[in-house]
Amino acid sequence: MFEVPTDRKYQESHEYATTDGETATVGITDFAQDELGDVVFVELPAVGDEISQGEEFGVVESIKAVSDLYAPVSGTVTAVNEDLFDRPELVNEEPYGDGWMLEVEVGDDAEFDELLSADDYREQTE
């Protein structure tokens, strides 16, 4: 069984977003990192870039595959986890902790309502 924290929302494409009210933290799920295998490279946007919900924002490369990353919410990138450039394995080790990818100033909080709850996401991965 994969970890699916209830404090965040999920996309069917296996990205998550959690928010403190203004800023969303974005990453990939435990299920996604397991399916990918050992992550060896991460490509992310720069601080200041705009991302749009459902649109590609980066790439994650593993020993098995190269996968596009899709934005769970729209907004302006305010932080990028630069540790992933030197230690991409953090995505595997702590997808919900030190393996986060972006922080985004959210443009529209209503987009969170379009994402899956933890229970709905868990059902999708079973």
Secondary structure, DSSP 8 states (H G I E B T S, - for coil): -----TTSEE-TTSEEEEESSSEEEEEE-HHHHHHH-SEEEEE---TT-EE-TTSEEEEEEESS-EEEEE-SS-EEEEEE-THHHH-TTHHHH-TTTTT--EEEEES-GGGGGGSB-HHHHHHHH-
